[in-house]
Amino acid sequence: MITRSLLFVMVSLALLIPFPVNAGDRAGGIEPGAGEWKTWVISSGRDYRVPPPPGRAQTRAELRALADLISQNGADAQARIAFWDAGAPAYRWMDLINARALAGTPIAAPLSSGRVYTYVALAMYDATVATWESKQFYGRRRPSEVDHRLVTALPVPDSPSYPSEHAAAAQAAATVLAHFLPAEAAALQQMAEEAGWSRVQAGLQYPSDYEAGLALGRAVGEQVIAKAMADGSTAAWTGTVPTGPCKWIGTNPGNVTAANWTPLLLSSPSEFRSPAPPACDSAQVIAETEAVRTFPRTFTTNYKAYYWQSPEGLLQWPYRYADKWIAEDHLDKNPPRAARAYALIAAVLFDAFIASQDGKFAYWYIRPHQLDPAIVPLFPVPNFPSYPSNHSTFSAARAEMLAYLFPTRAAFIRAVGKEAGDSRIWAGIHYQMDNVAGVELGNSVAQVFISWAQNDGSQ
């Protein structure tokens, strides 16, 4: 079996062997302008341009060694190639975070897991933009475009070869994930190398494409980690729970410090703060409390409420729909578009989360079951104030983002987001006013991100 290290030895020896090379630049193809798209963390794709690819002699050597490598692909190699080709380069890494939550081993506490999704998705997006900038600048032809005798294991992407988009996205993701999971750094690194190397084994890229992609992804990942470490999420809470009429009753409130995290795009956590809720002895709140207590629960409303409280209902559902629609629209063959979708879905949740906590801990509003002990919630109530509803905020924001990204499904996904918010009343843990304020807040946050997306250069 030809390993990575042996292949590099073969390349060095093959430099002495004449081999015809079809010289010439290759540009265009998939998203030729993606290298100029606006980035989230790094300054620009151009500022992270990789060094020039190898010249003619090195390319001749790589082609000869690559043919030998491909000829020895066994079942294990073919399985790895197929695994990493199941979707766009970012797909497997987002799915890894999803799978951990479903298995009961999330990378962070359930809601703050959104922070992990965000930084991993932003790292892969910025790495992909930078990769495309270098691809278009250098225009290196794919191996089979230079040597037509080379048999590839997969269809050849319509984009330049250097650097490797799979290696860059994988290394960016693994670098950021290792920050959150330092004990798993070695395993994550192995996954990143396997992801990038699978494209070499498939004959789609050169070993030098792979190496340049890893270096680029690592550089981007380090910048994303620096941003994550400065977002205020490590601050300790030194406040106290206020007491008095209409105030939430509890200790050690969850997410309390998130009200002071640094948003990505909002000018401040309070930019869209919900208006103050009415007094808990007002006619409106009395009526809404009664509506929660007397809501006619059914099997259908119960199972839906449980779903929306599950790991998938809390965090993963937007990615499930995105994965499906990316595949249906064939965007899995368009790495920049797919990475952009994941980044926007993750990023809008980050700021929506901060904005919702700002409102909760500005008002510290009492939960329905605390106001009326006759209300029996369907499941344990989250340990933080009621107003506005987190779920309504997050679901509205992400539904609006999905509606923007996949406009032919807009009506459907907005209905999904509405059900998520409504389920909190069905479960007896929120008032209707919490839901209404959350939807308005989520939509406001989403519009900021949609405006950013409409001007990110991807149009």
N, C-alpha and C positions, 0 to 999 in steps of 0.2 A: 504493500500500500504506500502511495506517495503522500507524505505528510507535508505540512506547510514548510518546515525547515528543510526537508529534502528537496522540495520544489525550488526553493531559493538557491540551493547548491546547483541544481540542474540548470537554472537560469544562468548562473555564472559560467558554467561550462559551455552552454549553448551560445554564448556570445562569440565563440570561435567558429560557429557553423553558419555558413551563408544561408540566408532565407529571404525570399522575396517579400517585401512589404508594400502594400498599396498605400502610398503616402497621401497625405491630404487631410485637411481639417474636416470635422463633421459637426455641424451645429443645427439648430432647429429642433423639430420633433415635439415631444411632450413639453408643454409649458415653457417655451424658450425664454420668456420674460420673467420666470419665477425667481431668478437670482436677484432681481431688483425689488421684489416684494418687501414691504415693511416688516421688520422683525420686532419681536417682543422684548428681548433681553440684550442681545449683542447689538453693536452699533449699526452694522449692515452686513449683508453677505459678502460684499466686496472687501471689507476689512478683514475677513477671515479666509481670503483666497489661499488655497494651498499652493505649495511650490510647483513648478512645472513638472509635467509627467516625464517619464523616461523618454529618451530619444529613440532613433531608429534601431540602433544596435540592441539596446535593452529590450525593446519591443519584440524584435526577432527572437531573442532568447526566451522571453516570456511566452510567446506563442508556441514555440517548440515544446517547452516544458508543460504548458497548459494542455496540449493535445495528449501528452502522456498521462497527465493527471486524470483527464476525463475518461480515457480508455480503461482506467482501473476503478471507476466508480462502481461500488457494490451496492447491495440493498440498503446498508446503513447510510451511505452517502445520498442515495436517491431519496430516502425517507427524510433526511435533513433538508434537502433541496425543496421537497414538496411542503414540508412544515413551514419553512420560512417564506415560501411563495404563496401561502394561503390568502394573503391580503397584501395591502400596501406595507412598506417597511415599518410604519408605526403600529400596525394592527396588533401584532403579537404582544407588544409591550403594554398597550392599553388593556388587552385581554388578560395579561398576567395580573394586573392590579385588580381587575374584576374577579378573577378566579380566587385570589387570596381572600377577598371579602366574603365570597360565597362559601369558602371553605372554613370560615370562622377565624382566619388568621390575617386580619387586615393590617395594612402597613401603619395605620394610625387609628385613633379613635374614629368611630363611624363618620361623623360629619367633617372632622378635620382631615379625613382621608381625601376630601376634595382638594386640599392643598397639595397632596402628593400627585393626584391626577394632573393638576395644573402645571406644576413645575416639570413633570416628565413630558407632558404634551408640548409645552412651550420649548423645551430643549430639543425635542425631535423636529418641531416645526422650524426653529431657527437653524438647526443643523441642515435641514433639507433645503432651506433657502440658500444657505451658504454653499452647499454642495452644488446646487443648480447654477450659482454664479460661476463657480470654477468650471463646471461642465461646459457652459456656454463660452467661457473665455478661452479655454484650451481646445475644445472640440475634438477630443480624442475619440477615434473610432472604436467601436466595439470589436472584440477579437475576431468574431466571425465575419465582420465587415472588411477586415484586413486579409484574413485567410479564409476564403470561402469553403475550404475543405474541412474546417472545424465544425464538428457536429455538436450542437448545444442541446442541453437537456430541457430547455424551456424556450418559448418564443423570445426573440431578442427585443428588448425595449427600444422604443423609438426616441432615444436620447443618447447624448455622448456618454462615454464609458467612465471617465475620470473626473472626480473620485467616486467611490462606491457609495450610492445612496443608502443601501442597506447597512453597510458598515458604519456610516456616519450617524444614522438615526439610532442604530442599536447601541453604539458606544455612548452617545449622548444620553439615552435612556438609562443604560446601565450605570453610568457615572452618577446621575442624579439619584437613582434608586439606591445605590450603595451609600449615599449620604444618609438616607433614611433607614437603611438596613445594613449598617457596617459589618455585622457578623456574616452577611451573605455576599460580601463584595466579590470574593473569588468566584463564586458560582455565577453571579451576574456577569462578571467579566468573561467567563467561559461562554455564556450564552451570547454575549455581544460578538465575540470572535466567531462563534459558530454561525451566527446570522450572516455576518459579512462574508465569511469564507464560503458559505453555501452558494453565493453568486459566482465565485471563482470555480467551484466544483461543477456548476451548471454551464460553465463556458461563456458566461455573459460578461465577465470582467477579468481584468488582469490582477495578479497579486499586488502590483503597485497601486492599483485602484483601491484595493482593500486596505492597504496600509495607510494610504492618504485619508481614506474615509474614517478609519479609527482615530487618527490624529486630529482630524477636524471635529469629530463628534466629542472627543475628550475635551478639547478647548472650549467648545460651546457649553458642554455640561458643567465645566468648572465655573463659567460665568453665571450660569443659572443657579448653581449652589450658592454663589456669593450673594445673589439677589435674595434667595430664600432665607439666608442667614440674617438678612437685614430687614425682614418684613415685620418685625415686632412680635412674631408668634411665640418667642421664648420668654416673653415678659411674665412675671408672676403677678397675680392679683393681690392687691393689698387693701382693697375696699371692704365694705360691709354691706350686708343685705339690708335695704331700708325696710322699715316697718310702718304700718298705718293702714287706714282704710284703702281698699282696692289694691293692696300690694301683694305680690307673689309671696308665698310662704314656703320657705325651704332653706337649705344650707348648701354650701359648695356648688354654686350654680355652674352648670356646664357652659362652655364657650364664652365665658364672661370676658376674657381678655381679647377675644376676636373683634370686639367693638373698636379696638385701637390698632388693629393690624393695618399695614399700609396697602391700600388698594392698587390694582394694576392701572385702571383708567379713571375711576371716580376721583374727583378733586379731594374728597374726604369721605370717611365712613358715613357722615351725616348729610351728604349732598342731597339725597332724596328721602330724608327721614320722614316716616309716616306721621301724619298729624296726631296730636294727642288724643287718646281714646276717651270716650265719655265716662263719666263717673259710674261706678259699678252699681249704684242704686238708681240710675236713670231708667226711664221707661224703656229705652232702646236695649240696654244691657239686660234688664229684667226679662224682656221678651226674648232676647237671643239665648239667654240662659235656659229659659223654659223650652225653647225649640231644641236645644241640645238634649235636655232631660227627656223630652217626649219623642225624640226622633224614632220612627218605627224601623228598627234594625231588622234586616233580613239576612238570609244566608249570603245573598249576593253582595250586599253592602259590607257585611262582615269580612268576607274573604278578600274583597278589594281593599278594605282598610288594613287588613293584615299584610297584604302584598305591598302596599305603599309604605308600611313600616319596616319591611324586610330590607336587607342590604341592597337588593336589586332596585326596590322601589325608592330607597333613599338616595342612591348614588348612580347605579349602573344603567338604568333604563335608557337614558339618552344615547349611550354608547351602543346599546343593543340595536336601537333604531338606526343610528348612524352606520353601524357595520352593515346592516341589511341594505340600506339605501345606497351606500357606497358600492356594494357589490352589484346591486341591481342596475346602477347607473354606470358601472364599469370604471368607477373612480379608483378602484383598487389598483388599476394600472397607471394611475396618475399620482405618484407620490406627493407632489406639492399640494394638490387639492385635498387629498386625504389628510395629510398632516395639518393643513389649515383648518379643516372641519373639526378634528379632534382638539386642536388648540383653542378654537373659539368656544366650543362647548365647555371645555374645562375652565377656561379663563372667565367666562361670564358667571359661572358658579362661584368662583373665588370672590369676586366683588359683591355678588348677591349675598353670599354668606356674611361678609363683613357688614354690609348695609343692614341686613336683617338683625344681626346682633346689636348694632347701634340702636335700633329702635327698641329692641327688647330691654336693653339695660339703660335706656333713657327713661323708660316708663315703669318697668318692673311690674307689669300688670298681672293681676290675679288670674289663675286658671279657672275654667268653669266649675270643675269638681270641688275646688277650694271655696268657691262662692256658694255653691249649692251641693252639700254633701249627699243629696239624693241622686246625683249623677254618678253612675258607675262606669268609668272608662273601660273600653274594650281591652286595653292592654296598659302596661305601666306608662305613666305620663313622663315625657322627657323632663329632666330636672333643670328647667329654666323657665322664665316668664312666658306669658301667653301671646302678647301682642308686639309685632305682627307675627303671623304664622310663618315659620321657617319653610315648611314644605310648600306653602302657596308661593312664597317668594322664589324659591329655587326652581320649582316646577314651571312657573310662568316664565322666568328668565330663560331657562333651557328650552322650553317649548318654542318661545319666540326665536331663539337662535336657530333651532332646527327648522323652523318655518322659513327663515331667511336662507339657510343653506340648501334646503330641499323644498322649494316653493310649491311644487305640485302636490306635496303632502301637508301643506300648511293647515288646512282645516282639520285634518285628522289629528295632527300632533298637538294642536291647541286644545282639542277636546281631551286628549290624554293628559295634558298639563292641568286642565280644569278638574278632571276627576281626581288627580293627586291631591289638589287643594281641598276639594269637597270631602275627601275621605277623612280628613281630620275632624270634621264635624260629625260624620257618621260614627267615628270612634269615640266621640265624647271628650275630646281633648282641646278643642278650640271653639271659639265663637265665630259666627259668620263675619263679624267685623274684622277679626284676625285674618280671615281668608281674603276679604275684600282689600284690606290694606296690603297684604302680602302680594296679591296679584298686581296691584298698582305699582308697588315697589319693584317687583321683579321685572315688569314691563319697562319701567324707567331705566333700570340698569341695563337691560337688554338693548335698548335703543342706543345707549352710549357705545356698546360693543359693536352693534350693527353698523353704526356710523363709522367706526374705526375700520371695520371690515370693508365697507364700501369705498374706502379711500386707501386701501393697503397696496394698491398697484396690481391686484389680481384680475381686474375687470378687463 
